[in-house]
Amino acid sequence: MKKFVAGLLAFCMMAGLVTACGKKEDGAVETVEKKDTVKTDDGKIVINLWSFTDEVPKMVDKYIELHPEFGEKYEVKVSITPTTDGAYQPALDTALTGGGADSPDMFCAEAAFVLKYTQGDMSMYAAPYSDLGIDVDKDIADAQIAPYSVDIGTRTADGKVVALGYQATGGAFIYRRSIAKDVFGTDDPAAIADEIGSGSQNWDKFYEAAAKLKENGTPIISGDGDIWHAIENSSEAGWVADDTLVIDGKREAFIDISKDLTDNGWSNQTQDWTEAWYADMAGTSETPCFGFFGPAWLINYTMGEHCDNTYGDWAVCPPPVGFFWGGTWVIANAASSDEVKAGVGELIRWITLDTSETGLQYMWANGTLNGEGGTKDSVASNTVMAKSNGELEFLGGQNMFDVFVPANEYANGKNLTQYDEKINSIWRDQVRQYTAGEATRDEAIENFKTGVAGELGLAV
């Protein structure tokens, strides 16, 4: 992908489609060729919105419903390309570099590849929020946006915020109340937090809890994927520095942790997003596991759909180390005209920074975006969650915001790179090879390095 993007940008520069790429020698971000304002036959200013799901487009529909004057001035044209088979990024890159009337004015990027557009090869196309009429520093402070979300959305070349999310994805430990009572004598989140070493920044007490659960015949987690995101996000360094692969000590330790989980029977050796993983959520596996690591969306959109008879038998507590998993960031195209940027800025501020009860954040947190009784979710703004009701029947009535607000504060967004999606896939595949006895530890690491070099052209 790195080679493809570099070649594509070089072609666009030669063709005159992009006035400049990357950074100037003084570190400033180069400009891109400006688009003309496009209007409909009835005089409305066109905003092209690109996304990989209908989530953000539906938010925009809601904004127009609440602000009809916006709909009288602007027409939002939506293009949705799923991430299935990697289709979204190449289509988005081609549209951005090609420019023209149909190129995106506002686009979405998920955690797996957002850094490419905020700090990496395509970051010159991201408009600073300050260029959209947003009082960035004040609004971020007033909303108390989770720091990791700001870090990810800040372009390193000039220190400007070019993307923010609406959903906070700081992670917690999600555990079965009934199993907690059987093994630890209580299901109280504070007590279980102590049992697993919440906030300790190591896995010592978690291992002790795993051993105690094993005596009861219960694995502590479903599979090593349930612990990977916490380990990945707690590392000091990311996978890449100066176009060279870096294997941080904490990330390398995952290969040993995975082996311990397997050899000691502390997991059910499932793989995330498989039927066996879902069976552990439902409590229908032969040996149901104790818990999962994940953010609020894992509860709402995955566990909630597969829990069967375990509904209401769950609770959350802080994890041993802080982490986040997933999320979507919203970005404006630097090439858009000032007229278009004004409208895009209005939409982006409402989605990512508005803390009022008519803002997207408040409705998203309280499950009222589409009327009362909808799904409550953890949002980017701690200010909003502090005045919202996060009680869930799924969690036995527990207020999830009591856990997810600090979880969002502990998450680290400074150790990501634009290549993480692919590198993580190669790494986890090799770890599975090792734990299954199909490769030695040294062979797995060497195969990982060879795979990264071959796929991404990075020095190893």
C-alpha positions as CSV (number, residue, x, y, z in Angstrom):
1,M,0.0,0.0,0.0
2,K,2.8,2.4,0.8
3,K,4.4,1.9,-2.6
4,F,1.0,2.2,-4.3
5,V,0.1,5.5,-2.6
6,A,3.6,7.0,-3.2
7,G,3.3,6.1,-6.9
8,L,-0.2,7.4,-7.2
9,L,0.8,10.7,-5.6
10,A,3.8,11.0,-7.9
11,F,1.6,10.5,-10.9
12,C,-0.8,13.1,-9.8
13,M,1.9,15.6,-9.3
14,M,3.2,15.0,-12.8
15,A,-0.3,15.3,-14.2
16,G,-0.8,18.6,-12.4
17,L,-3.7,17.3,-10.3
18,V,-1.9,18.1,-7.0
19,T,0.1,21.2,-6.6
20,A,2.3,19.6,-4.0
21,C,2.6,16.5,-1.8
22,G,4.0,15.9,1.7
23,K,5.9,18.5,3.6
24,K,8.0,21.5,2.7
25,E,11.6,21.5,3.9
26,D,10.6,23.7,6.8
27,G,8.1,21.1,8.0
28,A,5.0,23.0,6.8
29,V,2.3,21.0,5.0
30,E,2.0,21.5,1.3
31,T,-1.2,22.8,-0.3
32,V,-3.4,20.9,-2.7
33,E,-5.2,22.3,-5.7
34,K,-8.4,24.0,-4.8
35,K,-11.8,22.8,-6.0
36,D,-14.4,25.1,-7.4
37,T,-17.8,25.4,-5.6
38,V,-20.4,23.2,-7.2
39,K,-24.1,24.1,-7.0
40,T,-27.3,22.4,-7.9
41,D,-29.7,23.7,-10.5
42,D,-31.7,25.4,-7.7
43,G,-28.5,27.1,-6.3
44,K,-27.7,24.8,-3.3
45,I,-24.0,24.3,-2.5
46,V,-23.0,20.7,-3.0
47,I,-21.1,18.8,-0.2
48,N,-19.7,15.4,-1.2
49,L,-19.6,13.1,1.8
50,W,-17.7,9.8,1.6
51,S,-18.0,7.0,4.1
52,F,-17.7,3.2,4.5
53,T,-21.0,2.8,6.3
54,D,-24.3,4.7,6.5
55,E,-23.6,5.8,10.1
56,V,-22.3,9.3,9.5
57,P,-24.6,9.9,6.5
58,K,-27.6,9.2,8.8
59,M,-26.1,11.7,11.3
60,V,-26.0,14.3,8.6
61,D,-29.7,13.5,7.7
62,K,-30.5,14.1,11.4
63,Y,-28.7,17.4,11.4
64,I,-30.6,18.6,8.4
65,E,-33.8,17.5,10.0
66,L,-33.0,19.6,13.1
67,H,-31.6,22.5,11.1
68,P,-33.8,22.9,7.9
69,E,-32.0,26.1,7.1
70,F,-28.9,24.1,6.4
71,G,-30.8,21.9,3.9
72,E,-32.0,25.1,2.2
73,K,-28.4,26.2,1.6
74,Y,-26.6,22.9,1.1
75,E,-27.2,19.6,-0.6
76,V,-25.2,16.6,0.8
77,K,-24.3,13.9,-1.8
78,V,-23.3,10.7,-0.2
79,S,-21.0,8.0,-1.5
80,I,-20.6,4.8,0.5
81,T,-17.9,2.2,-0.3
82,P,-17.6,-0.6,2.3
83,T,-14.2,-1.6,3.6
84,T,-14.9,-5.1,2.5
85,D,-11.9,-6.5,0.6
86,G,-10.1,-3.2,1.1
87,A,-12.2,-1.3,-1.4
88,Y,-12.7,1.9,0.5
89,Q,-9.2,3.3,0.8
90,P,-8.1,2.9,-2.9
91,A,-11.4,4.5,-4.0
92,L,-11.0,7.4,-1.5
93,D,-7.3,7.9,-2.5
94,T,-8.2,8.1,-6.2
95,A,-11.0,10.5,-5.5
96,L,-8.9,12.8,-3.4
97,T,-5.9,12.9,-5.7
98,G,-8.0,13.2,-8.8
99,G,-9.9,16.2,-7.4
100,G,-12.7,17.7,-9.4
101,A,-16.4,18.3,-8.7
102,D,-17.1,14.8,-7.4
103,S,-14.2,14.5,-5.0
104,P,-14.9,14.3,-1.3
105,D,-15.4,17.4,0.8
106,M,-15.9,15.4,4.0
107,F,-14.8,11.9,4.6
108,C,-14.6,9.2,7.3
109,A,-11.7,7.1,8.3
110,E,-11.7,4.3,10.9
111,A,-9.0,3.5,13.5
112,A,-7.4,0.8,11.3
113,F,-6.3,3.3,8.7
114,V,-7.1,6.9,10.0
115,L,-3.4,7.8,10.5
116,K,-2.8,7.6,6.8
117,Y,-5.1,10.6,6.4
118,T,-4.2,12.5,9.6
119,Q,-0.4,12.0,9.8
120,G,0.7,9.8,6.9
121,D,0.9,9.7,3.1
122,M,-2.5,11.4,2.5
123,S,-2.5,13.9,5.3
124,M,-2.0,16.9,3.0
125,Y,-5.7,16.5,2.0
126,A,-6.9,17.0,5.6
127,A,-8.1,20.5,6.4
128,P,-7.3,21.9,9.9
129,Y,-10.6,22.2,11.9
130,S,-9.5,25.8,12.5
131,D,-10.0,26.4,8.8
132,L,-13.6,25.3,9.1
133,G,-14.7,28.0,11.4
134,I,-14.2,25.9,14.5
135,D,-12.7,27.3,17.7
136,V,-10.7,24.1,18.1
137,D,-8.9,24.5,21.4
138,K,-11.9,26.0,23.3
139,D,-14.3,23.4,21.9
140,I,-12.0,20.5,22.7
141,A,-11.5,21.8,26.2
142,D,-15.2,22.5,26.8
143,A,-16.2,19.0,25.5
144,Q,-13.3,17.3,27.4
145,I,-12.6,15.2,24.3
146,A,-10.7,12.0,25.1
147,P,-6.9,12.7,24.7
148,Y,-6.2,9.7,22.5
149,S,-8.8,10.8,20.0
150,V,-7.2,14.2,19.7
151,D,-3.7,12.7,19.4
152,I,-4.8,10.6,16.5
153,G,-6.5,13.5,14.8
154,T,-3.6,15.9,15.1
155,R,-1.3,16.2,12.1
156,T,2.3,15.9,13.3
157,A,3.7,18.1,10.5
158,D,2.0,21.3,11.8
159,G,0.4,20.3,15.1
160,K,-3.1,21.1,13.9
161,V,-6.2,19.1,14.6
162,V,-7.6,17.7,11.3
163,A,-9.9,14.9,12.6
164,L,-12.0,14.0,15.6
165,G,-14.4,11.2,16.4
166,Y,-17.8,11.1,17.9
167,Q,-17.5,7.7,19.6
168,A,-15.1,7.0,22.4
169,T,-13.6,3.5,22.3
170,G,-11.5,3.3,25.4
171,G,-11.6,-0.3,26.7
172,A,-12.8,-2.1,29.8
173,F,-12.9,-5.6,31.1
174,I,-16.4,-7.0,30.6
175,Y,-17.1,-10.0,32.8
176,R,-19.8,-12.5,33.8
177,R,-21.4,-11.6,37.1
178,S,-22.5,-15.2,37.9
179,I,-19.0,-16.6,37.4
180,A,-17.5,-13.8,39.5
181,K,-19.8,-14.7,42.4
182,D,-18.9,-18.4,42.1
183,V,-15.1,-17.9,42.0
184,F,-14.5,-14.6,43.8
185,G,-17.5,-14.4,46.1
186,T,-18.7,-11.1,44.6
187,D,-19.7,-9.5,41.3
188,D,-18.9,-6.0,42.5
189,P,-16.9,-4.1,39.9
190,A,-14.6,-2.6,42.4
191,A,-13.7,-6.0,43.9
192,I,-13.2,-7.6,40.5
193,A,-11.1,-4.6,39.4
194,D,-8.8,-5.5,42.4
195,E,-8.8,-9.2,41.5
196,I,-7.5,-8.5,37.9
197,G,-5.1,-5.7,38.8
198,S,-7.0,-2.8,37.2
199,G,-4.8,0.1,36.5
200,S,-1.6,-1.8,37.5
201,Q,0.0,-1.4,34.1
202,N,1.0,-5.1,34.2
203,W,-0.6,-8.6,33.9
204,D,0.6,-10.1,37.2
205,K,-2.7,-10.0,39.1
206,F,-4.6,-10.9,35.9
207,Y,-2.5,-14.1,35.7
208,E,-3.4,-14.8,39.3
209,A,-7.0,-14.3,38.6
210,A,-6.7,-16.6,35.6
211,A,-5.2,-19.3,37.7
212,K,-8.0,-19.0,40.3
213,L,-10.6,-19.2,37.6
214,K,-8.9,-22.2,36.0
215,E,-9.3,-24.1,39.3
216,N,-13.0,-23.6,38.8
217,G,-12.7,-24.9,35.2
218,T,-13.3,-21.4,33.7
219,P,-10.9,-19.7,31.2
220,I,-10.5,-16.0,32.0
221,I,-10.9,-14.9,28.3
222,S,-12.1,-16.4,25.1
223,G,-9.0,-16.0,22.9
224,D,-5.7,-14.1,22.7
225,G,-7.4,-11.5,20.5
226,D,-9.3,-10.4,23.5
227,I,-6.1,-9.2,25.2
228,W,-4.2,-8.1,22.1
229,H,-5.7,-4.6,21.8
230,A,-4.8,-3.8,25.4
231,I,-1.2,-5.0,24.8
232,E,-0.9,-3.2,21.5
233,N,-2.0,0.1,22.9
234,S,0.2,-0.1,26.0
235,S,3.4,-0.3,24.0
236,E,5.9,2.5,24.1
237,A,6.6,2.5,20.4
238,G,4.6,1.9,17.2
239,W,5.3,-0.7,14.6
240,V,7.2,1.7,12.3
241,A,9.9,4.4,12.7
242,D,11.8,5.9,9.8
243,D,10.4,3.3,7.4
244,T,11.8,0.5,9.5
245,L,9.9,-2.1,11.4
246,V,10.1,-1.8,15.2
247,I,9.1,-4.6,17.6
248,D,8.3,-2.9,20.9
249,G,9.1,-5.2,23.9
250,K,5.5,-5.1,25.1
251,R,4.2,-6.2,21.7
252,E,6.8,-8.9,21.4
253,A,5.7,-10.2,24.9
254,F,2.3,-10.9,23.3
255,I,3.7,-14.0,21.8
256,D,4.6,-15.3,25.2
257,I,1.3,-14.2,26.8
258,S,-0.6,-16.0,24.1
259,K,1.4,-19.1,24.7
260,D,0.7,-18.9,28.5
261,L,-3.0,-18.5,27.8
262,T,-3.0,-21.6,25.6
263,D,-0.7,-23.8,27.6
264,N,-2.4,-23.0,31.0
265,G,-5.9,-23.4,29.7
266,W,-6.6,-19.7,30.5
267,S,-8.5,-19.2,27.2
268,N,-10.8,-21.1,25.0
269,Q,-8.3,-20.5,22.1
270,T,-11.0,-18.9,20.0
271,Q,-10.4,-16.3,17.2
272,D,-12.3,-13.1,17.3
273,W,-15.3,-12.7,15.0
274,T,-15.8,-16.4,14.8
275,E,-18.8,-18.6,15.9
276,A,-16.7,-20.0,18.8
277,W,-16.1,-16.4,20.0
278,Y,-19.8,-15.6,19.9
279,A,-20.6,-18.9,21.7
280,D,-18.5,-17.6,24.7
281,M,-20.6,-14.5,24.7
282,A,-23.8,-16.5,24.7
283,G,-22.5,-18.9,27.4
284,T,-23.1,-21.9,25.1
285,S,-19.6,-23.1,24.7
286,E,-18.5,-26.2,26.6
287,T,-16.5,-24.1,29.0
288,P,-17.9,-20.5,29.0
289,C,-15.2,-17.9,29.6
290,F,-15.2,-15.2,32.3
291,G,-14.8,-12.1,30.2
292,F,-13.7,-10.0,27.3
293,F,-11.7,-6.8,26.8
294,G,-13.4,-4.1,24.8
295,P,-15.1,-0.8,24.4
296,A,-18.8,0.1,24.7
297,W,-19.4,-0.8,21.1
298,L,-18.4,-4.4,21.7
299,I,-21.2,-4.5,24.3
300,N,-23.8,-2.8,22.2
301,Y,-23.2,-4.2,18.7
302,T,-21.5,-7.6,19.3
303,M,-22.1,-9.0,22.7
304,G,-25.7,-7.7,22.8
305,E,-26.4,-9.5,19.5
306,H,-24.9,-12.8,20.7
307,C,-25.5,-13.0,24.4
308,D,-28.7,-15.2,24.4
309,N,-29.2,-16.3,28.0
310,T,-26.3,-14.2,29.5
311,Y,-28.2,-10.9,29.0
312,G,-28.0,-8.9,32.3
313,D,-25.2,-11.2,33.6
314,W,-22.4,-8.8,32.7
315,A,-20.5,-6.0,34.4
316,V,-17.5,-3.8,33.5
317,C,-14.4,-2.7,35.4
318,P,-11.2,-0.9,34.4
319,P,-8.6,-3.1,32.6
320,P,-5.0,-3.7,33.9
321,V,-3.7,-1.4,31.2
322,G,-5.4,1.4,29.3
323,F,-6.3,0.9,25.6
324,F,-8.8,1.7,22.9
325,W,-10.2,-0.3,20.1
326,G,-11.7,1.1,16.9
327,G,-13.6,4.3,16.2
328,T,-14.3,6.6,13.3
329,W,-12.8,10.0,12.6
330,V,-14.4,12.7,10.4
331,I,-12.1,14.8,8.1
332,A,-12.6,17.7,5.7
333,N,-10.9,18.0,2.4
334,A,-8.3,20.8,2.3
335,A,-9.0,21.3,-1.4
336,S,-12.7,22.3,-0.9
337,S,-13.7,25.9,-1.4
338,D,-14.3,28.2,1.6
339,E,-18.1,28.1,0.9
340,V,-18.1,24.3,1.1
341,K,-15.8,24.3,4.2
342,A,-18.2,26.5,6.0
343,G,-20.9,23.9,5.6
344,V,-18.6,21.0,6.3
345,G,-17.4,22.7,9.5
346,E,-21.0,23.1,10.7
347,L,-21.6,19.4,10.3
348,I,-18.3,18.3,11.8
349,R,-18.6,20.5,14.8
350,W,-22.1,19.2,15.5
351,I,-21.0,15.6,15.2
352,T,-17.7,15.8,17.2
353,L,-17.8,18.8,19.5
354,D,-21.3,20.0,20.3
355,T,-22.1,19.2,23.9
356,S,-25.7,20.5,24.0
357,E,-28.7,18.3,24.4
358,T,-29.4,18.7,20.7
359,G,-25.9,17.8,19.6
360,L,-25.0,14.4,18.1
361,Q,-22.9,13.5,21.1
362,Y,-25.7,13.8,23.7
363,M,-28.2,11.9,21.6
364,W,-25.6,9.2,20.8
365,A,-24.8,8.8,24.5
366,N,-28.4,8.6,25.6
367,G,-29.8,6.5,22.8
368,T,-32.1,9.2,21.5
369,L,-30.8,9.9,18.0
370,N,-33.7,8.0,16.5
371,G,-36.1,8.5,19.3
372,E,-36.3,7.2,22.9
373,G,-35.1,3.8,23.8
374,G,-32.2,3.5,21.4
375,T,-28.7,2.2,21.9
376,K,-26.6,4.2,24.4
377,D,-22.9,4.5,23.6
378,S,-19.7,5.9,24.9
379,V,-18.9,9.2,23.2
380,A,-15.8,11.3,22.6
381,S,-17.0,14.0,25.0
382,N,-16.6,13.4,28.7
383,T,-18.6,16.5,29.4
384,V,-21.6,14.9,27.6
385,M,-21.2,11.5,29.4
386,A,-21.0,13.3,32.8
387,K,-24.6,14.6,32.2
388,S,-25.9,11.4,30.6
389,N,-27.5,8.2,31.8
390,G,-25.3,5.2,31.0
391,E,-27.2,2.6,32.9
392,L,-27.6,-0.6,30.8
393,E,-29.9,-3.6,31.5
394,F,-27.2,-5.7,29.8
395,L,-24.8,-4.8,32.6
396,G,-27.4,-5.5,35.4
397,G,-28.2,-1.8,35.6
398,Q,-24.6,-0.6,36.0
399,N,-23.8,2.9,34.7
400,M,-21.1,2.1,32.0
401,F,-19.9,5.7,31.9
402,D,-18.5,5.3,35.4
403,V,-15.9,3.0,33.8
404,F,-15.7,4.2,30.2
405,V,-15.0,7.9,31.1
406,P,-11.7,7.1,32.8
407,A,-11.0,4.3,30.3
408,N,-11.0,6.9,27.6
409,E,-8.5,9.0,29.5
410,Y,-6.1,6.1,30.0
411,A,-6.1,5.1,26.3
412,N,-3.0,5.9,24.3
413,G,-3.1,7.2,20.8
414,K,0.6,8.0,20.2
415,N,1.9,4.6,19.3
416,L,-0.1,4.0,16.1
417,T,1.1,4.1,12.5
418,Q,-0.7,4.1,9.1
419,Y,0.5,0.5,8.5
420,D,-1.0,-1.1,11.6
421,E,-3.9,-2.9,10.0
422,K,-1.7,-5.0,7.8
423,I,1.2,-5.5,10.3
424,N,-1.2,-6.5,13.0
425,S,-2.7,-9.2,10.7
426,I,0.7,-10.6,9.9
427,W,1.8,-10.5,13.6
428,R,-1.3,-12.2,15.0
429,D,-1.1,-14.9,12.3
430,Q,2.5,-15.7,13.2
431,V,1.6,-15.8,17.0
432,R,-1.1,-18.3,16.2
433,Q,1.5,-20.4,14.3
434,Y,3.7,-20.4,17.4
435,T,1.0,-21.2,20.0
436,A,-0.3,-24.0,17.8
437,G,3.2,-25.6,17.7
438,E,3.6,-25.0,13.9
439,A,6.6,-22.8,14.3
440,T,9.2,-22.0,17.0
441,R,9.3,-18.6,18.7
442,D,12.3,-17.5,16.6
443,E,10.7,-18.8,13.4
444,A,7.5,-17.0,14.1
445,I,9.3,-13.7,14.6
446,E,11.5,-14.1,11.6
447,N,8.5,-15.1,9.4
448,F,6.7,-11.9,10.7
449,K,9.7,-9.7,9.7
450,T,9.8,-11.4,6.3
451,G,6.1,-10.9,5.8
452,V,6.2,-7.2,6.7
453,A,9.2,-6.6,4.4
454,G,7.4,-8.4,1.5
455,E,4.0,-6.8,2.0
456,L,5.0,-3.2,2.8
457,G,8.6,-2.8,1.7
458,L,9.7,-1.7,5.1
459,A,13.3,-2.3,6.4
460,V,13.4,-4.9,9.1
